[in-house]
């Protein structure tokens, strides 16, 4: 299957190829990952996700397509953007006022590539691809650390952007022969938006790559139906599909 802009997010493409978001979903909950691949479960579009998509659409030149997909974000009577998305215009203006930020986002937008990594087919879509670097745009709450899985982490480690950097770097290398550095172009949603260009060092990308290598064989086998997926028991999918088989003992609630 040839991956194009039109079919990139299709069920068929997701079944044949891994993406970074798919891999991270399997890491969070194997059962939900498989359900999403099969089209049995779709994650709802949250406001935060839509705001990020709005900013992405601006920088990629795909705002017209975004408007067609999400007419609910505009007031039907006045035609104006709803308040939260008017804020997105402020975030965009702040970023575009900075020459360095603008330069990093001036590469080829939305470049689709496919390739094999650890024996598995992957698809990627880069936000801004230059001859000498890969840049991915992120709209974040802030640049502060995040408390996740019982510890404080950088937002990069908490949300797996090092995983994204490694996969993108290796698939670009498979297509171009160049191992390019990976950067995040970050805009925050604070009252006064912050901006930054963050380089994820190669040692961190390599570390994330070892983790991908460790898990990808199992996840690929789950997609093929060779292994039963494990349920996390905590996500929306697990709660929605939970089946009671016996009462829970009080002592289990104390753990």
Buried (B, 14 or more C-beta within 10 A) or exposed (E): EEBEEEEBEBEEBBBBBBBBBBBBBBBEBBBBBBBBBEEEBEEEEEEEEBBBBBBBBBBBEBEEEBBEEBEEBBEEEEEEBEEBBEBBEBBBEBBBEBEEBEBBBEBEBBBEBBBEBBEBBBBBBBBBBBEEBBBBBBBBEEBEEBEEEEEEEBBBBBBBBBBBBBBBBBBBBBEEEEEBBBBBBBBBBEEEBBBBBBEBEBEBBEBBBEBBEEBBEBBBEBBEEEBEBEBBEEBEBBEEEEEEEEEEEEEEEEE
